[in-house]
Amino acid sequence: MFSRMTRARTLVLLAAVAAAAPRSSLAQPAAVDAVELSVAELQAALRAKSLTCRALTQAYLSRIDALDKRGPAINAIVVTHPRALAIADSLDAHAAAGRPLGPLHCVPLIVKDNFETYDLQTTGGSLALAEWVPPQDATMVRLVRQAGAIVLAKSNMAEWAFTPYETVSSILPGYTKNPYALDRVTAGSSGGTAAAVAASFGAVGLGTDTGNSIRGPSAHQALVGIRSTMGLTSRAGVIPLNFAADIAGPMARTVADAVAVFDVIAASDPADTVTAPADARRDRRYADALRRGALRGARIGVLVQAYARPSHDAEVDSVFRHALEELAGAGATVVPDVRVPALDSILRLQQGGCNRFKADLERYFAERAPNAPVKTLDEILRSGRFHPTVESRLRAGAAATEPPEQSAGCVSRERSREALRAAVLQLMDSLQLDGFVYPTWSNPPRLIGDLNTPHGDNSQLFSPSTGFPAITVPMGYTRGGRLPAGLSFFGRPWSEGRLIGLAFDYEQATRHRRPPPLTNPDR
């Protein structure tokens, strides 16, 4: 197993990657140690001309080649970009000409396969969309490319983003494996992005989160994942699951890396009207929150209703109790046993079901005509081009007959969400809280194929139902130090800067993140 990496570790960036070296030497991946390489580290090396974008990109491609379908066979990558090295060469030429560099200059990015990419297929994990290449990028992909990032690869996902528990699809045979324990799940649905970033197949990643799917896989792979306030980041160009709750955002090995992406993608977007207030409500620069001392004097509530259940794992509970001690040790006031009053009554306000999938998906494809590969959910069902495990979900979606705006179940769900938002804010005000914490999962990652033991997902209720932001960070390990566990920070709408500060201070005080025990092909 690799030793714990810190920001002070020495990078192996040798003469073969010097900017003046001939092309033949630039292609040698052994010159770059990409394992746990941070955005700040790689950009410092690029500025110092001890590293070229081509050499960096080649190093990640070499890791994917050695570890994704061979060796441990993580099975996280659907496709790598065939022009990645040519794009890297263009970025090297841009830098050599002395032109201004974007904030994500030459940051190799892993993108979940439900984001539109104009130069790579976009499938949502389904054979029904195989080989579909949209004519445009999703807004978030366009923004990171404009900032200088390289879309290095598209990652596997739970098909149609249906399940938060595992990552399996019809577009890629087999399960995506957890790089910390190859017999364990990655969670879902952004499990491919999480596994790839954890295994250093790219510097950072993009995922989507309807109920869990950024934060869950991040917790299972010792990553940082940010689910923003609804309306702070655009979903335009992302295949929808439930447009009332869908969010897209960053997944990274450190808070600082996640924030490097978040600063680029938090913005208003005319193509997603929910983001209209974003430019006025966002912080000027979220990286300004990356300062030690944010926990000192903060009041943090332990949100018991988010995780307390009979199946709560004793080891996860022990790690969480230790995390509370770490928060207090960093200067926070930890307020125990915090509960939202009348939560059960609030949840009972929803009467009847609300399945938006058919309406949202068919609207999405109608907006992409005539380029869309399919038009209706019934067409997908008739094709038979999907994984058997999603058929029941597809049929349940197809059975919905009312638009969400006319569905009594959907209307009552919005009433329940509004009441929950008010109750959470009232609770925070009454206790003068800066945020809440709870374990992101109450149980360790399951064995692949196991759908019987408790899953322990704690992320479905509070953040998705309120639209308020949540961030997960590593808080330790269970099962002999093998399986990662995550700590969630949850707070007020538009409070990302405050939550980022709290998460960063906790991360820096504890340094729980360590790389998975994979063989390094560069050594």
C-alpha positions in Angstrom: 0.0 0.0 0.0 1.2 3.5 -0.8 2.1 5.7 2.2 -0.2 8.6 2.9 0.4 11.4 0.4 0.7 15.0 1.7 1.0 18.3 -0.2 4.6 18.3 0.9 5.5 15.1 -0.9 8.2 15.2 -3.5 6.9 14.9 -7.1 8.8 12.8 -9.6 8.9 15.2 -12.5 12.2 14.5 -14.3 14.1 16.0 -17.2 12.2 13.9 -19.7 9.2 16.2 -19.2 11.0 19.5 -19.6 9.3 21.8 -22.0 12.3 21.8 -24.4 12.6 18.0 -24.5 12.0 16.4 -27.9 8.6 14.7 -28.6 10.1 11.2 -28.3 11.0 11.8 -24.7 7.8 13.6 -23.8 5.8 10.4 -24.4 7.5 8.5 -21.5 4.9 8.1 -18.8 7.5 6.9 -16.2 8.6 10.5 -15.8 5.4 11.6 -14.0 4.1 10.3 -10.8 0.4 11.1 -11.2 -0.8 9.3 -8.0 -2.7 11.7 -5.8 -1.3 14.7 -7.8 -3.3 17.7 -6.9 -4.5 20.5 -9.2 -2.2 23.0 -7.5 0.8 20.7 -7.7 0.4 19.9 -11.4 -0.2 23.5 -12.3 2.9 24.6 -10.3 4.9 22.1 -12.3 3.5 23.3 -15.5 4.3 26.9 -14.7 7.8 25.9 -13.7 8.2 24.1 -17.0 9.3 20.9 -15.2 6.2 19.3 -16.7 4.4 19.4 -20.0 0.7 18.9 -20.5 1.4 16.1 -22.9 3.5 14.2 -20.4 0.9 14.7 -17.7 -1.9 13.5 -20.0 0.1 10.5 -21.1 0.8 9.5 -17.4 -3.0 9.4 -16.7 -3.7 7.5 -20.0 -1.0 5.0 -19.0 -2.6 4.4 -15.6 -6.0 3.9 -17.2 -4.4 1.4 -19.7 -2.7 -0.5 -16.9 -5.4 -0.6 -14.3 -8.9 -0.1 -15.7 -9.4 -3.2 -17.9 -6.2 -5.0 -16.9 -4.5 -5.7 -13.6 -7.1 -5.0 -10.9 -9.6 -4.1 -13.7 -11.4 -1.3 -12.0 -13.7 -1.0 -15.0 -14.5 2.7 -14.4 -13.9 4.0 -17.9 -16.3 3.8 -20.9 -14.0 5.6 -23.4 -10.9 7.7 -23.3 -10.6 10.7 -25.6 -8.8 9.7 -28.8 -7.4 13.2 -29.2 -6.4 13.8 -25.6 -2.7 14.0 -26.5 -3.3 16.3 -29.4 -5.4 18.6 -27.1 -2.5 18.5 -24.6 -0.1 19.5 -27.3 -2.3 22.5 -28.2 -2.4 23.5 -24.5 1.4 23.3 -24.4 1.7 25.5 -27.5 -0.8 27.9 -26.0 1.4 28.2 -22.8 4.6 28.4 -24.9 3.2 31.4 -26.8 2.8 33.2 -23.5 -1.0 33.4 -23.8 -3.1 33.6 -20.6 -3.8 30.3 -19.0 -7.3 29.3 -17.7 -7.8 28.3 -14.1 -8.0 24.6 -15.1 -5.2 24.7 -17.6 -4.3 21.1 -18.5 -6.4 19.5 -15.7 -7.3 16.0 -16.9 -11.0 15.5 -16.1 -13.1 12.4 -15.8 -16.7 13.0 -16.9 -19.7 10.9 -16.1 -21.4 9.4 -19.2 -24.7 11.4 -18.7 -23.0 14.7 -19.6 -23.2 15.7 -23.2 -19.9 15.9 -25.0 -19.7 17.1 -28.6 -16.7 14.8 -29.3 -17.5 11.7 -27.3 -20.5 9.5 -27.1 -23.1 10.2 -24.3 -25.1 7.2 -23.3 -26.4 7.5 -19.7 -25.0 4.0 -19.3 -27.5 2.5 -21.7 -27.0 0.6 -25.0 -30.2 2.4 -26.2 -27.9 5.5 -26.6 -24.8 3.7 -27.8 -22.6 5.8 -30.1 -24.8 8.9 -29.8 -22.6 12.0 -30.0 -24.5 15.2 -29.3 -23.7 18.3 -31.3 -22.9 20.3 -28.2 -21.3 20.1 -24.7 -23.3 20.2 -21.5 -22.9 23.7 -20.0 -20.7 22.4 -17.2 -18.4 20.5 -19.7 -18.2 23.7 -21.8 -17.2 25.8 -18.8 -14.4 23.4 -17.7 -13.1 23.2 -21.2 -13.1 26.9 -21.6 -11.1 27.0 -18.3 -8.5 24.8 -19.9 -9.4 21.3 -18.7 -9.0 18.2 -20.8 -12.0 15.9 -21.0 -9.8 12.8 -20.6 -12.5 10.1 -20.4 -16.2 9.3 -19.9 -16.9 7.2 -16.9 -19.3 4.3 -16.2 -22.4 4.9 -14.2 -25.5 3.2 -12.9 -27.7 2.9 -16.0 -30.0 6.0 -16.3 -28.6 7.0 -12.8 -31.3 4.7 -11.3 -29.5 3.2 -8.3 -27.3 4.8 -5.6 -26.0 1.4 -4.5 -23.8 0.0 -7.3 -22.4 0.9 -10.7 -23.4 -1.4 -13.4 -24.8 -0.6 -16.9 -25.4 -2.1 -20.3 -22.9 0.1 -22.0 -19.9 -1.5 -20.2 -19.9 -5.2 -19.2 -19.4 -5.9 -15.6 -19.4 -3.9 -12.4 -17.2 -1.0 -11.6 -15.0 -2.0 -8.6 -14.1 0.0 -5.5 -10.3 0.5 -5.8 -10.0 0.2 -2.0 -11.4 -3.3 -2.0 -12.0 -4.9 -5.4 -14.8 -7.0 -4.1 -16.8 -4.0 -2.9 -19.2 -1.6 -4.7 -18.5 2.0 -5.6 -22.0 3.1 -4.7 -23.9 4.8 -7.5 -24.7 6.3 -9.8 -21.5 8.3 -10.3 -19.4 5.3 -9.2 -17.3 5.3 -12.3 -16.2 8.9 -11.8 -15.4 8.2 -8.1 -13.4 5.0 -8.8 -11.5 6.7 -11.6 -10.6 9.8 -9.5 -9.7 7.7 -6.4 -7.4 5.5 -8.6 -5.7 8.7 -10.1 -7.0 8.0 -13.6 -7.6 11.8 -13.8 -7.1 14.8 -11.6 -10.8 15.6 -10.8 -14.2 14.4 -12.0 -17.8 15.5 -12.7 -20.7 13.6 -11.4 -24.5 14.1 -10.9 -26.5 13.8 -7.7 -30.3 13.4 -7.6 -30.5 11.7 -4.2 -27.0 10.5 -3.4 -24.9 10.0 -6.5 -22.0 12.5 -6.0 -21.8 12.2 -2.2 -22.3 8.4 -1.9 -19.6 7.3 -4.3 -17.3 10.0 -2.9 -17.7 8.6 0.6 -17.1 5.0 -0.6 -13.9 6.1 -2.3 -12.5 8.6 0.3 -13.2 11.6 -1.9 -14.7 15.0 -1.6 -18.0 15.6 -3.3 -20.1 18.8 -3.5 -23.8 18.9 -4.1 -24.6 22.6 -4.5 -27.7 24.6 -3.7 -30.3 24.0 -6.3 -29.8 26.8 -8.8 -26.1 27.5 -8.3 -24.9 25.1 -11.0 -26.4 24.2 -14.4 -27.9 20.9 -15.4 -28.3 21.9 -19.0 -27.0 19.0 -21.3 -27.2 16.4 -18.6 -29.5 13.4 -19.2 -32.2 13.9 -16.5 -33.4 11.5 -13.8 -35.6 13.8 -11.8 -35.3 17.5 -12.8 -36.7 18.6 -9.5 -33.7 17.2 -7.7 -30.9 16.7 -10.2 -27.6 18.5 -9.5 -24.2 18.2 -11.2 -20.9 18.9 -9.6 -17.3 18.0 -8.8 -15.7 15.0 -7.2 -12.1 15.2 -6.1 -9.4 13.8 -3.8 -9.2 17.1 -1.8 -11.4 20.0 -1.0 -9.1 22.4 -2.8 -9.3 20.3 -6.0 -13.1 20.2 -5.8 -13.3 23.9 -5.3 -11.0 24.6 -8.3 -13.7 23.1 -10.4 -16.6 24.5 -8.4 -15.3 28.1 -8.9 -15.6 27.5 -12.7 -19.0 25.9 -12.8 -21.0 27.9 -10.3 -22.8 30.3 -12.6 -26.1 31.4 -14.1 -27.0 29.6 -17.3 -29.9 30.7 -19.6 -30.3 27.1 -20.7 -31.3 26.1 -17.1 -33.7 28.7 -15.8 -33.4 27.5 -12.2 -29.9 29.1 -12.2 -31.2 32.6 -12.7 -30.1 33.8 -9.3 -26.7 32.1 -9.3 -24.5 35.0 -10.4 -26.0 37.3 -7.7 -25.9 34.7 -4.9 -22.6 32.9 -5.5 -19.4 33.8 -3.6 -17.0 35.8 -5.7 -14.3 33.2 -5.3 -14.9 30.0 -3.3 -11.2 29.3 -3.1 -11.1 32.2 -0.6 -12.8 29.8 1.9 -9.8 27.4 1.8 -8.3 28.8 5.1 -7.5 27.0 8.3 -9.5 28.0 11.4 -13.0 27.9 9.9 -14.1 25.4 12.6 -12.9 27.6 15.4 -16.1 29.0 17.0 -18.4 27.2 14.6 -21.6 25.6 15.9 -22.2 22.2 14.3 -25.4 20.2 14.9 -25.4 16.4 14.8 -28.4 15.7 12.6 -29.6 12.5 14.2 -32.6 11.9 11.9 -30.2 11.7 8.9 -28.6 8.5 10.1 -30.1 6.9 13.2 -31.5 3.5 12.3 -31.2 0.0 13.9 -28.9 -1.1 11.1 -26.3 1.7 11.7 -23.0 -0.1 11.6 -21.0 -0.1 14.9 -17.7 0.6 13.2 -19.1 3.5 11.1 -20.6 4.9 14.4 -17.2 4.6 16.1 -15.5 6.5 13.2 -18.2 9.1 13.3 -17.9 9.6 17.1 -14.2 10.1 16.6 -14.9 12.6 13.8 -17.1 14.6 16.3 -14.1 14.6 18.7 -11.9 15.9 15.8 -14.4 18.7 15.1 -14.4 19.7 18.7 -10.6 19.5 18.8 -10.4 21.9 15.9 -12.5 24.4 17.9 -16.1 23.7 16.9 -18.9 23.5 19.3 -20.6 20.2 18.5 -24.4 20.4 19.4 -25.5 16.8 20.0 -28.8 15.1 19.1 -30.2 17.8 16.9 -33.6 16.9 15.4 -36.0 18.6 13.0 -39.3 19.0 14.9 -42.4 17.3 13.4 -40.3 15.7 10.6 -42.7 12.7 10.3 -45.6 15.0 9.9 -43.7 17.0 7.2 -42.9 13.9 5.2 -46.6 12.8 5.4 -47.6 15.9 3.5 -46.6 14.0 0.4 -49.6 11.8 -0.7 -49.2 9.5 -3.6 -46.3 8.8 -6.0 -44.3 11.2 -8.1 -42.3 9.6 -11.0 -40.9 12.4 -13.2 -38.5 10.2 -15.2 -40.6 9.7 -18.3 -41.7 13.4 -18.6 -38.2 14.8 -17.9 -36.5 12.3 -20.3 -38.9 12.8 -23.1 -38.7 16.6 -22.8 -35.0 16.3 -22.9 -35.0 14.2 -26.1 -37.6 16.5 -27.7 -35.3 19.5 -27.2 -32.5 17.6 -29.0 -34.5 16.6 -32.1 -33.6 15.7 -34.8 -30.2 14.6 -33.3 -31.8 12.6 -30.4 -31.2 8.8 -30.8 -34.6 8.0 -29.3 -37.8 9.9 -28.6 -39.8 8.0 -26.0 -39.3 5.8 -23.0 -41.5 3.2 -24.7 -39.1 3.2 -27.6 -36.2 2.3 -25.2 -38.3 -0.5 -23.7 -39.1 -1.9 -27.1 -35.5 -1.9 -28.1 -34.5 -4.2 -25.2 -31.1 -2.4 -25.1 -30.7 -2.0 -21.4 -29.4 -3.9 -18.4 -31.9 -6.4 -17.0 -31.7 -4.8 -13.5 -33.2 -1.5 -14.8 -36.2 -2.9 -16.6 -38.6 -2.6 -13.7 -37.6 1.0 -13.2 -38.1 1.7 -16.9 -41.5 0.2 -16.8 -42.5 2.0 -13.7 -41.5 5.3 -15.4 -43.4 4.4 -18.5 -46.5 3.8 -16.5 -46.7 7.4 -15.4 -49.5 9.1 -17.3 -49.6 12.6 -15.9 -47.1 15.5 -16.4 -45.4 16.3 -13.0 -47.2 19.7 -13.0 -50.6 17.9 -12.9 -49.7 15.0 -10.7 -51.3 15.2 -7.2 -48.3 13.2 -5.9 -45.8 15.6 -7.3 -47.7 18.7 -6.1 -47.9 17.3 -2.6 -44.2 16.4 -2.7 -43.4 20.1 -3.4 -45.5 21.1 -0.4 -43.6 18.6 1.8 -40.3 20.0 0.5 -41.3 23.6 1.2 -42.2 22.7 4.8 -38.9 20.8 5.2 -37.0 23.8 4.0 -38.7 26.1 6.5 -38.2 23.6 9.4 -34.5 23.2 8.7 -33.9 26.9 8.6 -35.9 27.5 11.7 -33.9 24.8 13.5 -30.6 26.4 12.4 -31.8 29.8 13.5 -33.0 28.6 16.9 -29.7 26.9 17.7 -27.5 29.4 15.8 -25.9 26.6 13.7 -23.4 27.0 11.0 -24.2 23.6 9.6 -25.1 20.0 10.4 -23.0 16.8 10.2 -23.8 13.1 9.9 -22.2 10.0 8.4 -22.7 10.0 4.6 -23.4 6.3 4.9 -24.4 4.3 8.0 -22.8 1.2 6.6 -19.5 0.3 4.8 -19.5 -0.4 1.1 -21.3 -3.7 0.3 -19.9 -6.7 -1.5 -20.5 -6.5 -5.2 -23.7 -8.3 -5.9 -25.0 -8.0 -2.4 -28.4 -6.3 -2.2 -29.5 -7.8 1.1 -27.3 -6.3 3.8 -28.1 -2.7 4.9 -27.0 -0.2 2.4 -26.7 2.7 4.9 -27.4 5.5 2.4 -28.0 8.7 4.4 -28.1 11.2 1.6 -31.5 10.9 0.0 -33.6 13.1 2.4 -32.2 16.4 3.6 -30.2 17.9 0.8 -32.2 16.7 -2.2 -35.6 17.5 -0.6 -34.6 21.0 0.5 -32.3 21.9 -2.3 -29.7 23.0 0.3 -26.0 22.2 -0.2 -24.0 19.3 1.2 -20.4 18.3 1.1 -18.8 14.9 2.0 -15.2 14.5 3.1 -13.3 11.5 4.3 -13.6 10.8 8.0 -11.8 7.5 8.3 -12.0 3.8 7.5 -13.7 0.6 8.8 -13.0 -3.1 8.5 -9.4 -3.1 9.5 -8.7 0.3 7.9 -9.8 -0.9 4.4 -13.1 0.7 3.6 -13.6 4.5 3.5 -16.3 6.3 5.4 -17.5 9.9 4.7 -18.6 12.8 6.8 -21.4 15.1 5.4 -21.6 18.8 6.1 -25.1 20.2 5.3 -26.2 23.8 5.6 -28.3 26.8 4.5 -29.0 27.6 0.8 -26.1 29.5 -0.9 -23.8 28.7 2.1 -21.3 26.8 0.0 -18.5 29.1 1.0 -19.1 28.5 4.7 -19.4 24.7 4.2 -16.3 24.6 2.1 -14.4 26.4 4.9 -15.6 23.9 7.5 -14.9 20.9 5.3 -11.4 22.2 4.4 -10.5 22.9 8.0 -11.6 19.4 9.0 -9.7 17.8 6.1 -6.5 19.7 6.9 -6.8 18.9 10.6 -7.3 15.1 10.0 -5.7 14.1 6.7 -7.8 11.0 6.5 -7.5 10.7 2.7 -5.0 8.0 1.5 -4.7 6.4 -1.9 -6.1 3.0 -2.6 -3.7 0.0 -2.5 -3.2 -0.3 -6.3 0.0 -1.2 -8.0 1.6 1.9 -9.6 2.4 1.1 -13.2 4.9 3.9 -13.3 7.2 2.2 -10.8 
